[in-house]
């Protein structure tokens, strides 16, 4: 045809998107996610980009872009003691060391934290199922007493109706060791477990939730009154944390979605077993 080799293989030049433009596009997507999940780290951002945009991005690039545009968030740390283990009530051994958790309602963990308002503090007690990371019971009060923790516990029991021998783990605070609280646990045949003195890592799952709550909700809002807390905290727990926020420990799924998948699998397994029995 009289064409040179270079002409045959020639490809028209296409305008290339610059690296800064690609970074800006990724930044926009990350910022959109951070409107609702403001304190996600780069690993969780990577999973959310895939879930929300069906976009696969290298974690190193995400970390670089988040650092470039200052998308990592840091909070000022405050501390107020919520655990008083100097009391007359019995304490119980730690049953979680070396335990393999394989199902929901096998182990519940509990903890208390504080939320600052203009006139003082509001206290939050929570109960989590550590297998699914789901908050299953919670209570808010202006007083840090046994009524606060008992209310959260009863909410969890009403929601889950656990079998006997469910392990309930807490610190050694008086709110968990007192007669009223232990009475409810014994009535439901819970196994009672407590952390060692001064070792928050024994209750790491509950501590992790409290850290998430502070970073992704409490530190982002200026609560002025008890009413402000009551309006915001339940919405974060039930709508954001339980139903939307993904967790690395449960295959980057939200707790409610993770539990739903588990229940569906159990139903299918039970149906298969019933079919085998009928055939046998």
Phi, psi and omega per residue, in radians:
X1 nan -0.046 3.116
X2 1.324 0.376 3.130
X3 -1.777 2.501 3.070
X4 -1.344 2.796 3.136
X5 -1.051 -0.724 -3.119
X6 -1.124 -0.613 3.115
X7 -1.203 -0.684 -3.126
X8 -1.085 -0.716 -3.082
X9 -1.595 0.084 -3.087
X10 -1.160 2.372 3.021
X11 -2.127 2.307 -3.137
X12 -1.085 2.486 3.141
X13 -1.259 2.293 3.104
X14 -1.881 2.391 -3.125
X15 -1.048 2.246 -3.093
X16 -1.641 2.439 3.062
X17 -1.368 2.248 -3.086
X18 -1.239 2.850 3.131
X19 -1.095 -0.686 3.130
X20 -1.109 -0.642 3.118
X21 -1.192 -0.700 3.094
X22 -1.140 -0.707 3.114
X23 -1.124 -0.694 -3.132
X24 -1.145 -0.660 3.103
X25 -1.136 -0.740 3.098
X26 -1.155 -0.705 3.094
X27 -0.989 -0.767 -3.134
X28 -1.056 -0.722 3.141
X29 -1.163 -0.721 3.131
X30 -1.144 -0.745 3.136
X31 -1.123 -0.609 3.081
X32 -1.085 -0.755 3.106
X33 -1.145 -0.631 -3.077
X34 -1.322 -0.172 3.012
X35 -1.021 -0.662 -3.126
X36 -1.791 -0.549 -3.111
X37 -2.123 1.307 -2.900
X38 -1.208 -0.391 -3.004
X39 -1.987 0.400 3.097
X40 -1.098 2.446 2.963
X41 -1.421 3.037 -3.013
X42 -1.155 -0.557 3.136
X43 -1.148 -0.765 3.140
X44 -1.242 -0.614 3.043
X45 -1.026 -0.720 3.129
X46 -1.013 -0.780 -3.140
X47 -1.204 -0.660 3.141
X48 -1.219 -0.600 3.058
X49 -1.066 -0.687 3.129
X50 -1.228 -0.711 -3.131
X51 -1.221 -0.752 -3.002
X52 -1.492 -0.723 -3.057
X53 -1.914 -0.063 -2.994
X54 0.959 0.731 -3.050
X55 -2.009 2.138 3.122
X56 -1.731 2.061 -3.096
X57 -2.280 2.416 3.114
X58 -1.098 2.400 -3.081
X59 -1.106 -0.577 3.120
X60 -1.126 -0.657 3.115
X61 -1.189 -0.715 3.121
X62 -1.061 -0.787 3.141
X63 -1.101 -0.700 3.119
X64 -1.123 -0.775 -3.122
X65 -1.172 -0.707 3.132
X66 -1.149 -0.632 3.087
X67 -1.249 -0.689 -3.108
X68 -1.073 -0.707 -3.079
X69 -1.825 0.261 3.071
X70 0.985 0.881 -3.129
X71 -1.663 -0.084 3.015
X72 -1.396 2.370 -3.078
X73 -1.898 2.409 3.108
X74 -2.205 2.387 -3.124
X75 -1.937 2.626 3.009
X76 -1.287 2.397 -3.083
X77 -1.617 2.361 3.052
X78 -2.220 2.747 3.127
X79 -2.572 2.255 2.991
X80 -2.348 2.278 -3.100
X81 -1.177 2.304 3.080
X82 -2.059 -0.011 -3.100
X83 -1.977 2.146 3.047
X84 -2.071 1.739 -3.097
X85 -1.672 0.124 3.104
X86 -1.612 1.477 -3.073
X87 -2.554 3.055 -3.055
X88 -1.586 -0.115 -2.988
X89 -1.432 2.697 3.097
X90 -1.105 2.622 3.019
X91 -2.019 2.813 -3.009
X92 -2.132 2.691 -3.116
X93 -1.242 2.783 3.092
X94 -1.380 2.024 -3.121
X95 -1.653 -0.006 -3.031
X96 -1.593 -0.313 -3.091
X97 -1.116 2.125 3.132
X98 1.349 0.077 -3.109
X99 -1.429 2.369 3.047
X100 -1.704 2.033 -3.108
X101 -1.621 2.156 -2.997
X102 -2.187 -0.010 -3.063
X103 -2.770 2.814 3.046
X104 -1.211 2.706 -3.120
X105 1.108 0.281 3.036
X106 -1.489 -0.736 3.125
X107 -2.410 2.218 2.985
X108 -1.908 2.487 3.059
X109 -2.167 2.669 -3.049
X110 -2.385 2.723 3.124
X111 -2.883 2.910 3.122
X112 -2.242 2.488 2.994
X113 -2.437 3.029 -3.118
X114 -2.072 2.710 3.082
X115 -2.306 2.131 -3.058
X116 -1.344 2.351 2.974
X117 -2.217 3.103 -3.042
X118 -1.080 -0.615 -3.049
X119 -1.720 0.082 -3.137
X120 2.645 -2.170 -3.090
X121 -2.423 2.636 2.946
X122 -2.010 2.455 -3.082
X123 -1.935 2.422 -3.121
X124 -2.089 2.223 3.015
X125 -1.952 2.406 -3.120
X126 -2.327 2.698 2.976
X127 -2.165 2.250 3.111
X128 -2.091 2.539 2.905
X129 -1.563 2.021 -2.978
X130 -1.301 -0.324 3.133
X131 -1.242 -0.716 -3.119
X132 -1.801 -0.111 -3.104
X133 1.157 0.243 -3.069
X134 -1.452 2.381 2.986
X135 -1.372 2.063 -3.049
X136 -1.927 -0.168 3.085
X137 -2.722 2.499 3.122
X138 -2.745 2.787 3.102
X139 -2.710 2.568 3.110
X140 -2.101 2.494 3.138
X141 -2.784 2.739 3.019
X142 -1.437 -0.141 -3.118
X143 -2.085 2.424 3.121
X144 -1.731 1.476 -3.064
X145 -2.406 -3.044 -3.083
X146 -1.205 -0.454 3.099
X147 -1.071 -0.642 3.124
X148 -1.081 -0.893 -3.068
X149 -1.270 -0.646 3.126
X150 -1.123 -0.686 3.112
X151 -1.067 -0.766 3.115
X152 -1.119 -0.725 -3.135
X153 -1.112 -0.792 -3.129
X154 -1.133 -0.602 3.069
X155 -1.090 -0.762 3.139
X156 -1.133 -0.731 -3.139
X157 -1.126 -0.762 3.122
X158 -1.095 -0.627 -3.097
X159 -1.325 -0.585 -2.981
X160 -1.941 -0.489 -3.091
X161 0.829 1.099 -3.003
X162 -1.245 2.723 3.041
X163 -1.245 2.795 3.030
X164 -1.005 2.713 3.097
X165 1.342 0.178 2.941
X166 -1.088 2.360 3.139
X167 -1.482 2.220 3.034
X168 -1.903 2.081 -3.085
X169 -2.014 2.429 3.134
X170 -2.653 3.126 2.930
X171 -1.390 -3.033 -3.083
X172 -1.667 0.338 -3.123
X173 -1.071 2.676 -3.089
X174 -1.082 -0.487 -3.138
X175 -1.156 -0.411 3.139
X176 -1.790 -0.369 -3.121
X177 -1.646 -0.199 -3.056
X178 -1.164 2.832 -3.048
X179 -1.054 -0.749 -3.084
X180 -1.088 -0.699 -3.112
X181 -1.270 -0.820 -3.122
X182 -1.116 -0.567 3.126
X183 -1.054 -0.769 3.128
X184 -1.110 -0.736 3.132
X185 -1.090 -0.771 -3.127
X186 -1.172 -0.654 3.122
X187 -1.075 -0.568 3.142
X188 -1.676 0.113 3.080
X189 1.060 0.676 3.010
X190 -1.260 2.651 2.891
X191 -1.585 2.189 -3.031
X192 -1.669 2.267 -3.116
X193 -2.314 2.467 -3.136
X194 -2.370 2.634 3.133
X195 -1.305 2.823 3.019
X196 -1.249 2.721 -3.119
X197 -1.096 2.272 3.047
X198 1.228 0.309 -3.139
X199 -2.139 1.540 -3.116
X200 -1.154 -0.319 -3.113
X201 -1.199 -0.361 3.056
X202 -1.150 -0.380 3.139
X203 -2.093 0.787 -2.953
X204 -1.109 -0.594 -3.088
X205 -1.175 -0.757 3.097
X206 -1.174 -0.705 3.100
X207 -1.074 -0.662 3.132
X208 -1.117 -0.740 3.105
X209 -1.089 -0.779 -3.126
X210 -1.070 -0.665 3.092
X211 -1.097 -0.771 3.112
X212 -1.093 -0.773 3.121
X213 -1.011 -0.800 -3.123
X214 -1.132 -0.813 -3.066
X215 -1.217 -0.706 -2.968
X216 -1.730 -0.077 3.128
X217 -2.409 -1.102 -2.948
X218 -1.094 -0.830 -3.078
X219 -1.251 -0.194 -3.120
X220 -1.644 -0.106 -3.085
X221 -2.238 2.559 3.073
X222 -1.751 1.598 3.137
X223 -1.285 2.258 3.134
X224 -1.807 -0.530 -3.044
X225 -2.432 2.950 3.065
X226 -1.044 -0.645 3.134
X227 -1.070 -0.695 3.108
X228 -1.036 -0.739 -3.129
X229 -1.159 -0.785 -3.119
X230 -1.086 -0.548 -3.141
X231 -1.355 -0.614 -3.010
X232 -1.598 -0.807 -2.986
X233 -1.092 -0.844 3.117
X234 -1.027 -0.648 3.126
X235 -1.128 -0.721 3.120
X236 -1.120 -0.787 -3.087
X237 -1.113 -0.942 -2.984
X238 -1.398 -0.703 -3.031
X239 -1.599 -0.773 -3.072
X240 -1.536 -1.042 -3.022
X241 -1.168 -0.893 -3.058
X242 -1.275 -0.610 -2.969
X243 -1.882 -0.371 -3.022
X244 -2.131 -0.631 -3.015
X245 -1.313 2.194 -3.135
X246 -1.464 2.687 -3.079
X247 -2.272 2.280 -3.106
X248 -1.094 -0.542 -3.092
X249 -1.302 -0.202 3.122
X250 -2.192 0.836 3.029
X251 1.103 0.579 3.131
X252 0.957 0.851 3.060
X253 -2.149 2.723 2.980
X254 -1.261 2.639 -3.090
X255 -0.957 -0.778 -3.110
X256 -1.110 -0.743 3.126
X257 -1.142 -0.699 3.121
X258 -1.078 -0.788 3.133
X259 -1.152 -0.664 3.125
X260 -1.075 -0.746 3.102
X261 -1.091 -0.753 3.126
X262 -1.066 -0.787 -3.124
X263 -1.129 -0.690 3.102
X264 -1.090 -0.715 3.123
X265 -1.146 -0.696 3.130
X266 -1.130 -0.726 3.127
X267 -1.086 -0.735 3.132
X268 -1.131 -0.706 3.116
X269 -1.131 -0.710 3.127
X270 -1.151 -0.699 3.107
X271 -1.107 -0.712 3.113
X272 -1.128 -0.701 3.113
X273 -1.144 -0.702 3.127
X274 -1.118 -0.678 3.133
X275 -1.129 -0.712 3.124
X276 -1.126 -0.691 3.133
X277 -1.142 -0.718 -3.140
X278 -1.140 -0.741 3.133
X279 -1.154 -0.651 3.129
X280 -1.168 nan nan
